[in-house]
Amino acid sequence: MGKLWNQPYRKSDVEAGTAPLYPSMLESPELRWSFIRKVYSIITIQLLLTVAVASVVVTVHPISHFFVTTRAGLAVYILLIITPFITLFPLYFYHQRHPINYFLLGLFTVSLAFTVGLTCAFTRGKVILEAVILTTAVVISLTLYTFWAAKRGQDFNFLGPFLFSALIVLLLFALIQIFFPLGKIVVMIYSGLATIIFCGYIIYDTDNLIKRHTYDEYIWAAVSLYLDVINLFLVLLSFLDAADS
């Protein structure tokens, strides 16, 4: 009877998460799975909030009309664009400080959701639906692949320097495109390359989620993957819109 009470309770190995996520795993699989579930729960809430805010912006036409036709709207639009970048800095330093980390995360998500909504407001519904379907399929496929590859000993940490360098090139190219528009073909090429890069980031950040993030970094892990999903959606939207025009 004493042996029975000393045994830890678990429904099954799969549900309890007792199997190692990758070879030579030294930490507790149960704790890592709990961390992963927490991160994906936060990302799910972020995406639902993004869909809700973006849907309001798209369907309530006076909102998009305000941003386009008035100087105040333009000023607010610029503020909404830069707010996520501004919020990222304090969010990075306070991502382990509760409850300020959740407040900053909410501000970051809502401001970025408005930007996504305004982008969708001037895009055809068919293109938006195609981008949503493609983004969902790609994210799920790459996530499952990364977990499968990690289980078999694959490590994607080497992608970090290459992806960061490619991201810098993308940002510089985007600045050039703003001041010197280069045409539809160039936009499609840019969007295609950006899609590959953000696919790489999904694999890289998922691998970090499985192996390298500490348990206190749940906010920053969620922000990284959320940005990957949103950026992938936006570049697919740009590519499909250019191809459809």
N, C-alpha and C positions, 0 to 999 in steps of 0.2 A: 504493500500500500504506500509505503514511504517513497519507493522508486517512482510510483505513478504521480505523486504530487510534485516530485522534483523535476519531472519532464516539462519543458516549455510547451505552452499551448500553441498549436498552429493547425489551421484547417488543412493545408496541403503545402507542399514545397513551392508550387507555382504561385499560389495566392500570397503566401508569406514572403516570397521573394528570397528564398534561402540559396538558390543557385547563383554562383558568381556571374557577374555581368561580363567579365573578361578574364583571361588567364592571369594567374599571379595576383589576383585581387586580394588585398590584405585587409581591407575594411569590411564591416558588416554589410552583407547584401541587403538585409532588411532596412538598415538605416539609409543606404543609398537609394533603394526603391522608394522609400518614404520621401526623400528629398526630391526625387524625380517627379513623383506624383504631385508634390506641392508646387513645383515649378510649372508643370503643365496645367495645373488648376489656375494659377495666376495668369498664364498666357491665354487660357480659354476665356477668363473674365475680360482680359484686355481686348481680345478679338470681338467678343460680344458687345462690349462698350463701343468699339470702333465701328462695328456694323450699325449699331443703334444711332450713333451721332451722325455717321455718314449718310444713313438713310433719311434722317431728318433734313440734312442739308440738301440732299438731292430732291426730295419730294416737296419740301416747302420752298417754292420758287422765290418768294420775296427775300429769302436769306441769300441765295446766290446772286439775285438781282442787286441787293444791297452791296455786296462785296465788289461787284463789277462796275456799277454805275455811280458810286459816290466816292469822294475822297476819303471820308471816314472809313468806308468799307475797305478801301485799298490799304489804309494805314493798319486796320485791324488784321487784314489778310497777311500783311508783311510781319506783323507781330506774331500771328499764329504760326507762320513759317519758321521764325527764329526761336520761338519759345521752346520747342523740343530740344534744340541744340543747347540753349541756355540751361534748361532743366537738367540735362545730362551731367553737367559738371557737379552741382550739389548732390545729385542722385548717386554719382559714383562715390563721393566721399561719405555720404550718409546712408548707403544702401543697407547697412547693418544696424541702423538706429531706428527702432520702432517707437512711435508711429509715424515719424517724419518721412521714413522711406516710402510708406504707402501713400502719403499725401503727395509727395513728389512724383511717384509713379502714376497716380491718378491725373495730375496736372499734365504730365508728359503724354499720357495716352489720349486724353481728351483733345489737347492741342493738335496732336498728330492726326487724330481722327477727323478733325475739322478740315485739315489740309487734304486728307484722302477724299473726304466728301466733296470738297470744292473741285478736285480733279475729276471725280466721277460725274459731277453735275454737268460738265461740258463734254461728256463722252456718251456715245450711243449705248443704249441698254444692252444690246446684243454683245457688244465688245466687253462690257463690264461682266456679263454672265460668263462669257468665254474665259476671261481672265481669272474669275473666281474659281471656275471648274479646274482650270489648268494649275492654279496655285495650290488648290486643295490636293489634287492628285500628286503633284511634285513633292509637296511637303510631307505627305503621308508616306510616299514611296521612299524618299531619302531618309526619313526618320527610321523606318523599318530596316532599311539597308544598313544604316549606321549601327543600330543595335545588333543586327545579324553579323556584321563585319567585326564589331568589337568582341563579340562572343567567340570569334575565331582568331583573335589575336591581332587584328588589324589596328593600326594607330594612325590617326590623321593629324597629329600635332604638327607635323612638318608643313601642313598647308598654311599655317599662320602667317609667316613672312611673305609668301607669294600672294595670298589674298589681300593682305594689307597694302602691298605695293600696287596691286591691280586696282584696289579701291581708290588710292590716291590718283592714279591715272584717270579713273572714271570721273572723279570730282573735278579735275583740271579740264577734262574734255567737256564736262557739263558747263563749266564757266565759259569756255570758248563758245559753246553752242548758244548760250544766253546772249552774248554780245555779237556773235557772228553766226547767225543761223546757217546751217550747212545742208539743209534739204531733207526730204523724206527718206531717201536711201541711206544717208548717213545716220539718221535717227534709228532706222531699223537695225543697222549694223551695231550701233552703240547699245541699243536695247538688247540685242541678241548676246553680245559679250557680257553685258551687265547681268543678264539672266544666268549665264554660266557661273559668273563670280558669286552671285548670291546663292546659287545651288551649292557651291563649294562652302560658303559660310554656314549653310544649314548643317552640312555634314560636320564641319569643324566645330561648331558650337554645340551640336548634339554630342559629339565625342567628348568635349569638355564637360558637358553635363554628366556624362556617364563616369568619367574618370578623374577630372581635375578640380571642379568647383568644390569648395568647402560647403558644409551644411548651412553656414551663415550667409552664403552668397546667393540665396534663392531669388532675391530681387534682381540682381545684376544678371544672373543666368536667364531669367525670364525676359528682361529687357533685350538681351542679345538675340535670343531666338525670335522674339516679337518683331524686332527690327528686320531680321532676315525675311520673315514672312511678308511684312508690309512692303519692304523694298522689292521683293520678288514680284508681288502683285502689281506694284506701280510700273516696273519695267516691262512686265508682260502686257499690261494695259497700254503702255506707250507703243510697244511693238505691234500689237494687234490693231490699235487705232491707226497707226501709220500704214499698215498693210491693207486695212479696210477702206482707207480714204482714196 
